[in-house]
Amino acid sequence: MVIMNKEIKTLYRCLIGVDLDSFKPMVDFDEFEVIKHTKCGFWIHGYGKKRFVLNSGNRRFAFPTKEEAEVNYIYRTHKRLKYLKQEVDSVDGIIKSKIFKDLMKKHELIDGVF
């Protein structure tokens, strides 16, 4: 969906924070001031620098509504989990490999003790 609404002044990025009193997770939003509109997107101030955000696409950095930002957070979190699982599988394969076990023996390290 292409957005050409010059009235949009703020974009949102959803994240999960921790309530410092209860230490429970909570939904939070970073808010970014729109400093310029173009036909392709928005220029915003984000984390101390100027940043361009597209009007459309799945990989946008920030969104015009909190609801869109929440949906994007869910998408980003699932994608992150997928990459983390791949990394764990890769490291697990390395640890189980003969070359890794030979290195452990060479340096007289006991498996599981570091």
N, C-alpha and C positions, 0 to 999 in steps of 0.2 A: 504494500500500500504506500503510495507516494503522498507525502504530507507537504502541503504548501500553505501552512497557516502561520502568518507573521505574528499572530498573537501568542504563540508558544514562547514563553520566557524562561522556562526551566525544563531540564531533562533529568531523568532519574535512572539510577543504577542500583539494583537490589543486591543486598548481601545479608548474610546471617551474622549477627553480632552476639555478644554475650552481655546479659544484664549484670552489671557489676555488683548489685546488691544480692540478687538471688542466684547468680551464676548459671542462669538458664538461658538457652538460646532464644534469640528474638529476631524478627524480621526488621531490617533497617534499610534505609535508603540514603545514598549519597545524592545530593542535589547539585546540578551544574547550571550556572547562568548561561543562557544563550546570548552570545555577543553579536552574532551575525547570522542571517538567513541567506541561503542560496537555493537554486532550484534543485540541487542534489542533496542538500543536507543543512547542517548547522555547524557553526563554529562556537565552541564553548570554552570556558575556563575549567580545566580539570586537573586536579592534583598538582597545582602550581604551574601548569603550562597550558598553552592554547592547543586545542585539539579539534579535529573535524569529525563529525558524526553523520553517517549517511541517513537519508530518509527511510530507506528500506533495507531488507536483508536480515538474515539470521545472526550475523556477526556484529551487529551494531553495539557500540559501547554503552550508550544510554538511550532512554526512551521517553516519549512525551507523556506517558501515563505510568503510574505506579503498577497497574495491572500488567502492562506489557513488560515492565522491568522484572516483575515477579516470574512471569512465564519464561523470560530469558534466563533468569537465575536458575530455574529448574533445568533448562536445556544445558547451561554451562556446567552445572553440577554433575549431571549424568555424563557429559562428555569428559569432565575431569576424572570421574571415577573409572571410566573406560580406559583412559590413558594410565592411571595409577595401577590398575589391574595388569595392564600390559607390562608395565615396569616391574611389578612384583614377579610376574611370570618369568621375565627376562633374568632378573637377579637370582631367582630360585634356580633356574637352569644353570647359571654360572656356578652357584654354590655346589650344585650336584655334579658338576663336571670333574673329570679326572685331573685336568690341569690345575683347577682350584684346589683340589684335595692334595695334589703334589706340592703346591705352594704352602699349604698349611703344614705338611710334614717337614718341608725344607726349613721352615721358620719355627718348628717345634711348637706350633699352636694347637690347642685342643679345640675340636669342633664345638661351637656353641659358647666358648669362653673368650671374651675379648676385653 
